[in-house]
Amino acid sequence: MKTKVNAKRLKRVADGILPMIAVDRKAAKALHRQIYDAYRTAIVDGGLRPRQRIPSTRVLASEIGVSRFPVLNAYAQLLAEGYFESSVGSGTVVSSSLAEPITSGETVGAQLATSRSGPRPAARRSSILPHREPSPWLRGWGAFSVGQVAFDQFPLQIWSSLVARRCRKMDAKSFQYGEQLGSRALRETIASYLRTARSLRCEPEQIMIVSGSQQALEISARVLLDPGNRVWVEEPGYGLARDVFTLGGCHLVPVPVDNEGLEVAAGIKRYRRARAAFVTPSHQFPLGVTMSASRRFQLLEWAQNTGSWIIEDDYDSEYRYESLPIASLQGVDANARVIYIGTLSKVLFPSVRLGYIVIPSDLVDRFIAIRRTVDICPPTFYQEVLTDFINEGHFARHIRRMRVLYRERRSALVDSINKELQSMVEVLGDEAGMHLTVALPHGSRDVEIAEQAARQNLWIWPLSPSYIDEVSRPGFILGFASTPLVEIPRAVRKLRNLLA
């Protein structure tokens, strides 16, 4: 017979995490003083922070194997001195009124310990990418945010019901490690989707589930590239992809992008025998162009002739507004030279962290070997939920709805730009995806304007940082997917005032 859970009991104040307190019954120092000193030291050194919950006296006494009286005495002293604070129904926490320096974690003792520790070597590559504070246009969410979806349109009730249903079905197996390639059921589902919707040549055995396109790039780079290899990257291009290759010790070869996509002839002229090329052919980031058929065949021919690899990030491929979706590069690759990367962040929501790699059959074992060192296997629960979401038709319906919605928002943005900005900008890449780009006259200070825009809750990305070469084109990347229709004209007027 199942025991009925008391709802009120579940709402009790939770005990805090048990601190590391060691008591010595043979020591001359009293037990309550040992407990007091341990807590005080942890607070002063920053191990315990303001408002952090403290275990009850009963729980702590049981855990460290002493009677409750010394614990009560220690807590009373800490409360009296202001290290703890307590209220009825809320339990005991570290005092929120403690001075910031006391609990900053950067105590004098810690600084001295670091300065006296001798040489502190670290891998050279860990400093290749310097620490950078998030740019102003990345700190908020609102009009023109890039990479954001229409969260309010996601079928959350359906998703929640699928999550709940899967929770009810969990058993002992659900808590074990999953398959290294990912859930077989999800890989079969994705393979079917990709063969139908993206014209890929793939089987479930070639698909690896990952936590988004960034992990897919990291694993692919480890398998395909050695330090010192040359890699073609689009110019302008996706900065986080470049960071992966740079961190792996590769040399970047920026290859210009025009209205037909990557200029393959220019890449051959700059460095013909590059080990790999990274491309976003369906909807290039950031210019939004689609790679032409002739360029695709040129790229595939180059890869075959030089023994090089192509890493295809099928960015924003689900959303096209002026034509049917363009077939993937992998789908016309007769020589298995393409590693295909897809993500569900832009179709579902970014925090789901689910993506996939379609791997040439002869490389699957190598990808698994690298995957084993990264995270062993992907989390299983949301793979199962996503499998249900796709198989029951919710995924396809959601994409169709979003395609209509994003087309409306895209059209409203283009109309507003044409009305308000006229000859001030040139619109690029508005036929697909969730963003478009506006190019400014040469000499415009797009970074400075983007910083000003962020202070007005306008989250435009400057175009010039997407270039490696110093000669770059100024402009802005404008996301429209998460911007409600009624807000678009007002947001464009704000942009006009900044450009005036």
Order of alpha helices (4+ residues) and beta strands (2+ residues): alpha-alpha-beta-alpha-alpha-beta-beta-alpha-alpha-alpha-beta-alpha-beta-alpha-beta-beta-alpha-beta-alpha-beta-beta-beta-alpha-alpha-alpha-beta-beta-alpha-beta-beta-alpha
